[in-house]
Amino acid sequence: MKIGRLVKCKPKFNPFTKSLMMNSSGFPDLICFKIGSIGCYEVIGVEVKVNGLLSKEEKEKCYWLLENKIFSRILIAKKDKKRGEIKYIDFREKYGKQ
């Protein structure tokens, strides 16, 4: 059963000025959908950081996104000790409430 699909965020190019209008994928890096027990969806934002630390601006964006119920939770993905392993940290557990 096909539930959804992954859509790549493409950079926008202005052919008149021959320059990029948008070069990044935005914040957060990934958006995940999880189906709940009664058919409701949980929308999870995932931000990927090598060291697991967010800047002040990124923390403010996370607080805003959670407060306005855009995402039900935000996870921070970082490298673990073993090669190829990824550790997920819940934003609310690490940084708490604003």
C-alpha positions in Angstrom: 0.0 0.0 0.0 1.5 3.3 -1.0 0.8 6.0 1.6 3.0 8.9 0.5 6.1 10.0 -1.4 9.3 11.9 -0.7 9.6 15.1 -2.7 13.0 16.7 -3.2 13.4 20.4 -2.5 15.0 21.8 -5.7 17.0 25.0 -5.8 15.2 27.8 -7.6 17.0 29.5 -10.5 16.3 32.9 -12.0 17.0 32.6 -15.8 17.0 36.4 -16.3 19.7 37.3 -13.7 21.3 33.8 -14.0 21.5 33.4 -10.2 20.2 31.1 -7.5 17.2 32.4 -5.6 17.2 29.7 -3.0 20.1 27.4 -2.3 19.2 25.7 1.0 16.5 23.2 1.8 15.1 25.2 4.7 14.4 24.4 8.3 13.9 21.6 9.5 15.9 19.4 7.1 13.3 16.6 7.0 9.6 16.2 7.7 8.2 12.8 8.8 4.6 11.6 9.1 3.7 8.9 11.6 0.3 7.3 11.6 -1.3 7.0 15.0 -3.5 4.2 16.4 -6.8 5.9 15.6 -5.7 7.2 12.1 -4.4 10.6 13.2 -1.0 11.7 11.9 1.9 12.9 14.0 4.1 15.4 12.1 7.7 15.3 13.2 10.4 17.7 12.1 14.0 16.4 12.0 17.0 18.7 12.0 20.4 17.1 11.2 23.5 18.4 13.1 26.9 16.7 13.3 27.4 17.6 17.0 23.7 17.8 18.0 23.8 21.5 19.0 21.4 24.1 17.6 22.2 27.8 17.2 20.1 30.5 19.0 18.1 31.2 15.8 17.3 27.5 15.2 16.2 27.1 18.8 13.8 30.1 18.4 12.4 28.6 15.2 11.9 25.2 17.0 10.1 26.9 19.9 7.8 28.8 17.4 7.0 25.7 15.3 6.1 23.7 18.4 4.1 26.5 20.1 2.1 27.1 16.9 1.5 23.4 16.5 3.1 23.1 13.1 5.0 20.0 14.3 4.0 17.7 17.2 7.7 17.2 18.0 11.1 18.0 16.6 14.0 15.6 16.7 17.7 16.5 16.4 19.7 13.8 14.5 23.5 13.6 15.3 26.3 11.2 14.7 26.8 8.5 17.3 30.1 7.0 18.5 30.0 4.0 16.1 30.4 4.7 12.4 27.1 5.0 10.5 24.9 5.2 13.7 22.5 8.1 14.2 21.2 9.2 17.6 17.9 11.1 17.8 17.4 13.6 20.6 13.9 15.1 21.3 14.1 18.9 21.3 11.8 19.4 24.3 13.9 17.0 26.4 17.2 18.7 25.6 16.1 22.4 25.6 12.9 22.3 27.6 10.2 24.9 27.4 11.0 28.5 26.4 
